[in-house]
Amino acid sequence: MEPELDLRGTRHCASFVARRTARAITNLYELALEPTGLRSTGFTILVAIAKTEPVAIGALARTLGLDSTTMTRNLRLLQERALISISARSSDRQRLVTLLPQGRNALKRCLPHWRKMQKQFLMKIGPDSWAALQRALEQLALIATELRDPKEKIES
């Protein structure tokens, strides 16, 4: 006879709650960006590139918390749409990403939609609550990174 399955504690699983919340919020922003033809992942990547370009792929992946395979796949999709440019490897073996004019235009089209949703979201949650939650989420990301790789301390 098999022992009974012990699922105590799983109701409070941090991963489950975080993923469910992230999916719900992502779906909200996907809906807001739908008229632009760009998904929230692409929007987020384009914003990160625009803020730091030219940016090394590895640094971009770390900033966004993506593994190299996921980062490469997402960049390839943006490159195929002529939104970004990826350089050849430099002497220090880095490949740099920059926005192309079409990528800047895509961001310009997305920003009003994003701002409208962001405003609605912040009004609903409250700016003070959001600020506190954002700090807590950043702390959780640091803790998860440290638990995954204790050598990889990230500065906040």
Order of alpha helices (4+ residues) and beta strands (2+ residues): alpha-alpha-beta-alpha-alpha-beta-beta-alpha-alpha
